[in-house]
Amino acid sequence: MRLEAKEITCKCGHTLMIDRSSDWCAKCAKRVFYDPKDERFNKINTYYMYTVVFGVIFFLTYVFVELIATPVLG
């Protein structure tokens, strides 16, 4: 989806023109967003995914310990 071209300054100081909702900075390779609201949404999404992955790993470890390791070793 193309938007009106807008000049955005990255946190590293590099200035670039973007016409999409997000693009990558050529200098520091971080994501640059057209709208600050999208940046906040991306950060919340990232934290959510880390939480889900951590929860799945914790759950699988619990299942392994309780259902597999305890009966075999106990």
Biopython code that builds the backbone (N, CA, C, O; Angstrom):
import numpy as np
from Bio.PDB.StructureBuilder import StructureBuilder

atoms = [
    (1, "MET", "N", (0.841, -1.169, 0.000)),
    (1, "MET", "CA", (0.000, 0.000, 0.000)),
    (1, "MET", "C", (0.892, 1.241, 0.000)),
    (1, "MET", "O", (1.691, 1.438, 0.916)),
    (2, "ARG", "N", (0.757, 2.048, -0.999)),
    (2, "ARG", "CA", (1.563, 3.253, -1.135)),
    (2, "ARG", "C", (0.878, 4.429, -0.448)),
    (2, "ARG", "O", (-0.328, 4.638, -0.584)),
    (3, "LEU", "N", (1.669, 5.180, 0.282)),
    (3, "LEU", "CA", (1.203, 6.383, 0.959)),
    (3, "LEU", "C", (1.904, 7.589, 0.347)),
    (3, "LEU", "O", (2.788, 7.439, -0.495)),
    (4, "GLU", "N", (1.517, 8.756, 0.762)),
    (4, "GLU", "CA", (2.198, 9.966, 0.304)),
    (4, "GLU", "C", (3.621, 9.951, 0.861)),
    (4, "GLU", "O", (3.827, 9.653, 2.037)),
    (5, "ALA", "N", (4.606, 10.273, 0.010)),
    (5, "ALA", "CA", (6.008, 10.231, 0.439)),
    (5, "ALA", "C", (6.233, 11.179, 1.613)),
    (5, "ALA", "O", (5.741, 12.308, 1.623)),
    (6, "LYS", "N", (6.989, 10.695, 2.607)),
    (6, "LYS", "CA", (7.220, 11.453, 3.824)),
    (6, "LYS", "C", (8.677, 11.277, 4.233)),
    (6, "LYS", "O", (9.221, 10.175, 4.154)),
    (7, "GLU", "N", (9.301, 12.355, 4.666)),
    (7, "GLU", "CA", (10.688, 12.289, 5.106)),
    (7, "GLU", "C", (10.716, 11.936, 6.581)),
    (7, "GLU", "O", (10.150, 12.646, 7.412)),
    (8, "ILE", "N", (11.377, 10.840, 6.897)),
    (8, "ILE", "CA", (11.447, 10.324, 8.257)),
    (8, "ILE", "C", (12.909, 10.294, 8.685)),
    (8, "ILE", "O", (13.786, 9.947, 7.894)),
    (9, "THR", "N", (13.167, 10.660, 9.939)),
    (9, "THR", "CA", (14.512, 10.581, 10.493)),
    (9, "THR", "C", (14.573, 9.402, 11.450)),
    (9, "THR", "O", (13.774, 9.300, 12.380)),
    (10, "CYS", "N", (15.521, 8.521, 11.213)),
    (10, "CYS", "CA", (15.724, 7.345, 12.057)),
    (10, "CYS", "C", (16.357, 7.786, 13.379)),
    (10, "CYS", "O", (16.860, 8.904, 13.492)),
    (11, "LYS", "N", (16.327, 6.904, 14.369)),
    (11, "LYS", "CA", (16.941, 7.207, 15.661)),
    (11, "LYS", "C", (18.453, 7.381, 15.555)),
    (11, "LYS", "O", (19.069, 8.038, 16.395)),
    (12, "CYS", "N", (19.050, 6.787, 14.514)),
    (12, "CYS", "CA", (20.499, 6.917, 14.319)),
    (12, "CYS", "C", (20.863, 8.236, 13.644)),
    (12, "CYS", "O", (22.043, 8.574, 13.550)),
    (13, "GLY", "N", (19.863, 8.988, 13.171)),
    (13, "GLY", "CA", (20.113, 10.275, 12.535)),
    (13, "GLY", "C", (20.012, 10.254, 11.025)),
    (13, "GLY", "O", (20.050, 11.311, 10.396)),
    (14, "HIS", "N", (19.886, 9.108, 10.439)),
    (14, "HIS", "CA", (19.774, 8.979, 8.988)),
    (14, "HIS", "C", (18.381, 9.401, 8.542)),
    (14, "HIS", "O", (17.388, 8.994, 9.145)),
    (15, "THR", "N", (18.298, 10.211, 7.495)),
    (15, "THR", "CA", (17.017, 10.687, 6.975)),
    (15, "THR", "C", (16.692, 9.927, 5.693)),
    (15, "THR", "O", (17.552, 9.754, 4.830)),
    (16, "LEU", "N", (15.437, 9.474, 5.577)),
    (16, "LEU", "CA", (15.026, 8.763, 4.383)),
    (16, "LEU", "C", (13.590, 9.096, 4.035)),
    (16, "LEU", "O", (12.803, 9.488, 4.895)),
    (17, "MET", "N", (13.258, 8.935, 2.763)),
    (17, "MET", "CA", (11.897, 9.157, 2.278)),
    (17, "MET", "C", (11.212, 7.799, 2.186)),
    (17, "MET", "O", (11.730, 6.872, 1.563)),
    (18, "ILE", "N", (10.051, 7.694, 2.809)),
    (18, "ILE", "CA", (9.308, 6.435, 2.717)),
    (18, "ILE", "C", (7.895, 6.713, 2.226)),
    (18, "ILE", "O", (7.324, 7.768, 2.502)),
    (19, "ASP", "N", (7.350, 5.766, 1.506)),
    (19, "ASP", "CA", (5.974, 5.865, 1.007)),
    (19, "ASP", "C", (5.188, 4.592, 1.319)),
    (19, "ASP", "O", (4.166, 4.307, 0.696)),
    (20, "ARG", "N", (5.686, 3.836, 2.294)),
    (20, "ARG", "CA", (5.015, 2.627, 2.773)),
    (20, "ARG", "C", (4.813, 2.767, 4.278)),
    (20, "ARG", "O", (5.287, 3.730, 4.881)),
    (21, "SER", "N", (4.122, 1.826, 4.878)),
    (21, "SER", "CA", (3.870, 1.919, 6.319)),
    (21, "SER", "C", (5.140, 1.725, 7.136)),
    (21, "SER", "O", (5.242, 2.244, 8.247)),
    (22, "SER", "N", (6.124, 0.974, 6.593)),
    (22, "SER", "CA", (7.403, 0.806, 7.277)),
    (22, "SER", "C", (8.484, 0.493, 6.255)),
    (22, "SER", "O", (8.206, 0.018, 5.155)),
    (23, "ASP", "N", (9.704, 0.765, 6.637)),
    (23, "ASP", "CA", (10.857, 0.493, 5.780)),
    (23, "ASP", "C", (12.062, 0.288, 6.676)),
    (23, "ASP", "O", (11.972, 0.501, 7.886)),
    (24, "TRP", "N", (13.183, -0.119, 6.110)),
    (24, "TRP", "CA", (14.392, -0.372, 6.879)),
    (24, "TRP", "C", (15.382, 0.763, 6.657)),
    (24, "TRP", "O", (15.552, 1.230, 5.531)),
    (25, "CYS", "N", (16.030, 1.205, 7.717)),
    (25, "CYS", "CA", (17.064, 2.235, 7.626)),
    (25, "CYS", "C", (18.288, 1.630, 6.937)),
    (25, "CYS", "O", (18.711, 0.524, 7.273)),
    (26, "ALA", "N", (18.853, 2.355, 5.977)),
    (26, "ALA", "CA", (20.015, 1.845, 5.242)),
    (26, "ALA", "C", (21.297, 1.953, 6.069)),
    (26, "ALA", "O", (22.275, 1.262, 5.784)),
    (27, "LYS", "N", (21.299, 2.803, 7.077)),
    (27, "LYS", "CA", (22.507, 3.013, 7.865)),
    (27, "LYS", "C", (22.616, 2.040, 9.043)),
    (27, "LYS", "O", (23.659, 1.414, 9.234)),
    (28, "CYS", "N", (21.547, 1.911, 9.829)),
    (28, "CYS", "CA", (21.615, 1.072, 11.036)),
    (28, "CYS", "C", (20.798, -0.215, 10.925)),
    (28, "CYS", "O", (20.848, -1.049, 11.829)),
    (29, "ALA", "N", (20.046, -0.390, 9.837)),
    (29, "ALA", "CA", (19.247, -1.593, 9.564)),
    (29, "ALA", "C", (18.134, -1.820, 10.591)),
    (29, "ALA", "O", (17.757, -2.961, 10.857)),
    (30, "LYS", "N", (17.612, -0.740, 11.163)),
    (30, "LYS", "CA", (16.454, -0.857, 12.050)),
    (30, "LYS", "C", (15.208, -0.450, 11.288)),
    (30, "LYS", "O", (15.284, 0.241, 10.272)),
    (31, "ARG", "N", (14.070, -0.882, 11.782)),
    (31, "ARG", "CA", (12.810, -0.594, 11.118)),
    (31, "ARG", "C", (12.372, 0.837, 11.409)),
    (31, "ARG", "O", (12.432, 1.294, 12.551)),
    (32, "VAL", "N", (11.928, 1.544, 10.362)),
    (32, "VAL", "CA", (11.442, 2.920, 10.475)),
    (32, "VAL", "C", (9.983, 2.909, 10.047)),
    (32, "VAL", "O", (9.639, 2.312, 9.027)),
    (33, "PHE", "N", (9.117, 3.572, 10.826)),
    (33, "PHE", "CA", (7.687, 3.544, 10.564)),
    (33, "PHE", "C", (7.187, 4.895, 10.069)),
    (33, "PHE", "O", (7.701, 5.943, 10.461)),
    (34, "TYR", "N", (6.184, 4.856, 9.207)),
    (34, "TYR", "CA", (5.551, 6.055, 8.664)),
    (34, "TYR", "C", (4.763, 6.775, 9.753)),
    (34, "TYR", "O", (4.805, 8.001, 9.857)),
    (35, "ASP", "N", (4.058, 6.011, 10.547)),
    (35, "ASP", "CA", (3.214, 6.558, 11.614)),
    (35, "ASP", "C", (3.737, 6.067, 12.962)),
    (35, "ASP", "O", (3.978, 4.869, 13.116)),
    (36, "PRO", "N", (3.922, 6.959, 13.953)),
    (36, "PRO", "CA", (4.403, 6.517, 15.279)),
    (36, "PRO", "C", (3.479, 5.495, 15.949)),
    (36, "PRO", "O", (3.931, 4.683, 16.756)),
    (37, "LYS", "N", (2.189, 5.537, 15.616)),
    (37, "LYS", "CA", (1.246, 4.574, 16.181)),
    (37, "LYS", "C", (1.612, 3.150, 15.747)),
    (37, "LYS", "O", (1.480, 2.209, 16.529)),
    (38, "ASP", "N", (2.066, 2.995, 14.513)),
    (38, "ASP", "CA", (2.474, 1.671, 14.030)),
    (38, "ASP", "C", (3.704, 1.173, 14.770)),
    (38, "ASP", "O", (3.843, -0.028, 15.005)),
    (39, "GLU", "N", (4.595, 2.083, 15.138)),
    (39, "GLU", "CA", (5.797, 1.688, 15.885)),
    (39, "GLU", "C", (5.422, 1.144, 17.259)),
    (39, "GLU", "O", (5.971, 0.133, 17.696)),
    (40, "ARG", "N", (4.487, 1.810, 17.944)),
    (40, "ARG", "CA", (4.033, 1.329, 19.250)),
    (40, "ARG", "C", (3.336, -0.025, 19.113)),
    (40, "ARG", "O", (3.536, -0.915, 19.940)),
    (41, "PHE", "N", (2.515, -0.179, 18.066)),
    (41, "PHE", "CA", (1.824, -1.442, 17.840)),
    (41, "PHE", "C", (2.828, -2.566, 17.592)),
    (41, "PHE", "O", (2.645, -3.677, 18.090)),
    (42, "ASN", "N", (3.876, -2.292, 16.836)),
    (42, "ASN", "CA", (4.905, -3.294, 16.563)),
    (42, "ASN", "C", (5.626, -3.688, 17.851)),
    (42, "ASN", "O", (5.935, -4.864, 18.048)),
    (43, "LYS", "N", (5.898, -2.720, 18.730)),
    (43, "LYS", "CA", (6.585, -3.019, 19.991)),
    (43, "LYS", "C", (5.709, -3.903, 20.877)),
    (43, "LYS", "O", (6.206, -4.853, 21.482)),
    (44, "ILE", "N", (4.416, -3.601, 20.959)),
    (44, "ILE", "CA", (3.497, -4.410, 21.758)),
    (44, "ILE", "C", (3.400, -5.820, 21.176)),
    (44, "ILE", "O", (3.378, -6.800, 21.921)),
    (45, "ASN", "N", (3.342, -5.922, 19.846)),
    (45, "ASN", "CA", (3.298, -7.226, 19.194)),
    (45, "ASN", "C", (4.544, -8.048, 19.500)),
    (45, "ASN", "O", (4.457, -9.253, 19.740)),
    (46, "THR", "N", (5.697, -7.397, 19.492)),
    (46, "THR", "CA", (6.953, -8.086, 19.776)),
    (46, "THR", "C", (6.962, -8.626, 21.201)),
    (46, "THR", "O", (7.324, -9.783, 21.418)),
    (47, "TYR", "N", (6.569, -7.806, 22.178)),
    (47, "TYR", "CA", (6.512, -8.270, 23.566)),
    (47, "TYR", "C", (5.510, -9.406, 23.729)),
    (47, "TYR", "O", (5.752, -10.344, 24.489)),
    (48, "TYR", "N", (4.399, -9.329, 23.025)),
    (48, "TYR", "CA", (3.390, -10.382, 23.085)),
    (48, "TYR", "C", (3.964, -11.710, 22.576)),
    (48, "TYR", "O", (3.767, -12.758, 23.190)),
    (49, "MET", "N", (4.669, -11.649, 21.456)),
    (49, "MET", "CA", (5.242, -12.877, 20.892)),
    (49, "MET", "C", (6.307, -13.466, 21.807)),
    (49, "MET", "O", (6.376, -14.685, 21.965)),
    (50, "TYR", "N", (7.145, -12.615, 22.417)),
    (50, "TYR", "CA", (8.134, -13.123, 23.376)),
    (50, "TYR", "C", (7.440, -13.817, 24.545)),
    (50, "TYR", "O", (7.903, -14.860, 25.007)),
    (51, "THR", "N", (6.343, -13.253, 25.023)),
    (51, "THR", "CA", (5.602, -13.839, 26.137)),
    (51, "THR", "C", (5.009, -15.187, 25.737)),
    (51, "THR", "O", (5.058, -16.141, 26.514)),
    (52, "VAL", "N", (4.455, -15.268, 24.545)),
    (52, "VAL", "CA", (3.859, -16.529, 24.081)),
    (52, "VAL", "C", (4.933, -17.610, 23.936)),
    (52, "VAL", "O", (4.730, -18.747, 24.362)),
    (53, "VAL", "N", (6.061, -17.264, 23.344)),
    (53, "VAL", "CA", (7.137, -18.237, 23.166)),
    (53, "VAL", "C", (7.661, -18.706, 24.519)),
    (53, "VAL", "O", (7.882, -19.902, 24.710)),
    (54, "PHE", "N", (7.863, -17.780, 25.463)),
    (54, "PHE", "CA", (8.311, -18.143, 26.801)),
    (54, "PHE", "C", (7.293, -19.057, 27.484)),
    (54, "PHE", "O", (7.670, -20.031, 28.136)),
    (55, "GLY", "N", (5.994, -18.740, 27.332)),
    (55, "GLY", "CA", (4.954, -19.568, 27.935)),
    (55, "GLY", "C", (4.937, -20.977, 27.370)),
    (55, "GLY", "O", (4.770, -21.941, 28.116)),
    (56, "VAL", "N", (5.106, -21.106, 26.075)),
    (56, "VAL", "CA", (5.117, -22.426, 25.447)),
    (56, "VAL", "C", (6.326, -23.236, 25.928)),
    (56, "VAL", "O", (6.196, -24.419, 26.244)),
    (57, "ILE", "N", (7.486, -22.606, 25.982)),
    (57, "ILE", "CA", (8.685, -23.307, 26.458)),
    (57, "ILE", "C", (8.515, -23.739, 27.918)),
    (57, "ILE", "O", (8.869, -24.861, 28.280)),
    (58, "PHE", "N", (7.973, -22.850, 28.753)),
    (58, "PHE", "CA", (7.736, -23.176, 30.156)),
    (58, "PHE", "C", (6.751, -24.340, 30.280)),
    (58, "PHE", "O", (6.971, -25.257, 31.071)),
    (59, "PHE", "N", (5.667, -24.305, 29.501)),
    (59, "PHE", "CA", (4.661, -25.363, 29.550)),
    (59, "PHE", "C", (5.246, -26.704, 29.109)),
    (59, "PHE", "O", (4.989, -27.727, 29.743)),
    (60, "LEU", "N", (6.027, -26.709, 28.030)),
    (60, "LEU", "CA", (6.632, -27.956, 27.560)),
    (60, "LEU", "C", (7.625, -28.517, 28.573)),
    (60, "LEU", "O", (7.712, -29.732, 28.751)),
    (61, "THR", "N", (8.366, -27.647, 29.231)),
    (61, "THR", "CA", (9.284, -28.091, 30.282)),
    (61, "THR", "C", (8.509, -28.700, 31.446)),
    (61, "THR", "O", (8.897, -29.745, 31.968)),
    (62, "TYR", "N", (7.426, -28.060, 31.854)),
    (62, "TYR", "CA", (6.580, -28.578, 32.938)),
    (62, "TYR", "C", (6.021, -29.957, 32.582)),
    (62, "TYR", "O", (6.063, -30.879, 33.396)),
    (63, "VAL", "N", (5.503, -30.089, 31.369)),
    (63, "VAL", "CA", (4.937, -31.371, 30.939)),
    (63, "VAL", "C", (6.012, -32.448, 30.931)),
    (63, "VAL", "O", (5.768, -33.575, 31.363)),
    (64, "PHE", "N", (7.197, -32.108, 30.444)),
    (64, "PHE", "CA", (8.286, -33.085, 30.422)),
    (64, "PHE", "C", (8.645, -33.532, 31.832)),
    (64, "PHE", "O", (8.793, -34.727, 32.085)),
    (65, "VAL", "N", (8.784, -32.589, 32.745)),
    (65, "VAL", "CA", (9.186, -32.932, 34.108)),
    (65, "VAL", "C", (8.097, -33.732, 34.815)),
    (65, "VAL", "O", (8.391, -34.749, 35.442)),
    (66, "GLU", "N", (6.855, -33.291, 34.724)),
    (66, "GLU", "CA", (5.768, -33.933, 35.460)),
    (66, "GLU", "C", (5.309, -35.262, 34.853)),
    (66, "GLU", "O", (5.016, -36.207, 35.586)),
    (67, "LEU", "N", (5.245, -35.338, 33.543)),
    (67, "LEU", "CA", (4.659, -36.523, 32.923)),
    (67, "LEU", "C", (5.676, -37.530, 32.407)),
    (67, "LEU", "O", (5.340, -38.699, 32.218)),
    (68, "ILE", "N", (6.895, -37.107, 32.180)),
    (68, "ILE", "CA", (7.877, -38.025, 31.608)),
    (68, "ILE", "C", (9.016, -38.307, 32.585)),
    (68, "ILE", "O", (9.301, -39.466, 32.886)),
    (69, "ALA", "N", (9.660, -37.267, 33.074)),
    (69, "ALA", "CA", (10.854, -37.458, 33.900)),
    (69, "ALA", "C", (10.523, -38.013, 35.279)),
    (69, "ALA", "O", (11.232, -38.895, 35.764)),
    (70, "THR", "N", (9.478, -37.527, 35.916)),
    (70, "THR", "CA", (9.145, -37.987, 37.270)),
    (70, "THR", "C", (8.779, -39.473, 37.299)),
    (70, "THR", "O", (9.320, -40.195, 38.137)),
    (71, "PRO", "N", (7.888, -39.971, 36.427)),
    (71, "PRO", "CA", (7.589, -41.410, 36.470)),
    (71, "PRO", "C", (8.784, -42.293, 36.113)),
    (71, "PRO", "O", (8.945, -43.377, 36.674)),
    (72, "VAL", "N", (9.611, -41.840, 35.193)),
    (72, "VAL", "CA", (10.740, -42.668, 34.774)),
    (72, "VAL", "C", (11.802, -42.722, 35.869)),
    (72, "VAL", "O", (12.348, -43.787, 36.157)),
    (73, "LEU", "N", (12.095, -41.569, 36.480)),
    (73, "LEU", "CA", (13.143, -41.503, 37.496)),
    (73, "LEU", "C", (12.641, -41.774, 38.906)),
    (73, "LEU", "O", (13.437, -42.050, 39.803)),
    (74, "GLY", "N", (11.340, -41.699, 39.109)),
    (74, "GLY", "CA", (10.783, -41.813, 40.454)),
    (74, "GLY", "C", (10.436, -43.157, 40.860)),
    (74, "GLY", "O", (9.959, -43.361, 41.977)),
]
sb = StructureBuilder()
sb.init_structure("model")
sb.init_model(0)
sb.init_chain("A")
sb.init_seg("    ")
for serial, (resi, resn, name, xyz) in enumerate(atoms, 1):
    if name == "N":
        sb.init_residue(resn, " ", resi, " ")
    sb.init_atom(name, np.array(xyz, "f"), 0.0, 1.0, " ", f" {name:<3s}", serial, name[0])
structure = sb.get_structure()
